[in-house]
Amino acid sequence: MKTPIAFHDKNGKPLYGDGVIYGLNQGIITLTPEQFNYVVALYDDSIRFIDNAIGDFFVKLKSLGLYERALIIVTSDHGESFNEHGEYGHRNVYNECSNVALLIKFPYEEFGGRRVNDLIELTDIYPTVLETLRLPFNESIDGKSILPLLKGNDAPNKYAYSQRYSLQSVRNAQWKIIRDTYNNSFELFNLITDPQEKENCSDVYIEEFQELKKSVAEFFQINPEGWHFNFWTPNSTKDPQITLSLNTDDKFENCSFLGENGNMDKENIVWDAHNVKTFFSRSKQEELVAKTASSNGRIALSIKSNSAFSVVEPDGTIIKGTSYFSILDPAENRYPDVVVQPDIAQEQSVFSFFYVKPAVSRKAAKDLSEEESAGLKALGYLE
């Protein structure tokens, strides 16, 4: 058996997992053909492992008498790039990352053996599950059930959408557009003649390009609801080193970092359900939009810097220092709903914030009705 290939940085330090991907994308590692095949083989082996595990899971369900009535969905949130478009990992929206498998086993083999070539999105899974379980759902939610499509009672999706960092895409049955909001550049691909997405034809097929360009702009328009944190840098060549942190006992539903042209930044925001951390760079203006899951989610705001900055408070008061902390509570109704432009000399960095109330108040989900419970019992999901 051959010794596994090891990867190291420029200082000889071993690299593993994400470190290898980072090294490949930063040019720290250059793969020989043999090493490239080895990396692909590792990925293929992971797929084999998952395939075997799913098979074991099916065997267990059958032994318990649960397989026939089970609704089973096998899919993935993304694929993987192996330098098809100049990088490794899953940081883009080309087909190798956005075109994923979706296999559904419906209870009692309904629709068994069907293969669907129409556009289906991952957002369609949720309403499909609810309709399969005979549970009601609001038709205004993202996605739509694919059951009518499978029964021949509905037209397929006209468009499918995907996004990763600053990259956004819209595709139809033949064409796909990719917009990089970081530099507002576009690519257009004919997926029938160019499924590998190698030839940008945005300057050739003008009508198709304009149609999808309009669609991508409309679909990915930023929802203004939530907290907006605006930052202006000083008129100097000195780089400020500023960290903004947010914390909530609620949950963050979305965080988008916007640049001076309304463009989402690729790298400098890290967030999870309860925490957000971002680093501001030297540009004319930047903006962070953070939205909590509930309408009354309070946020703890903390700003720290290696040099003095100013914060324009909701009442116009200007606070100066190298650190700032405040609890932001939507229930106080003291926050403006538009950006507060700083009316002070920009000799130092300036922050302001405002709040856009959600159009619909959030509340806890209701309990199942007797009819809904009966539907689940009929399928065997409730005793």
Helices and strands as residue ranges (DSSP letters): E 7-8, E 14-15, H 18-25, H 33-63, E 72-75, E 81-82, E 88-89, H 95-98, E 102-105, G 107-109, G 122-124, H 125-132, H 147-150, E 160-164, E 167-171, E 175-180, E 185-190, H 206-219, E 226-232, E 242-247, E 252-258, E 269-271, E 275-280, E 285-292, E 299-312, E 318-328, G 330-332, E 349-356, H 370-378
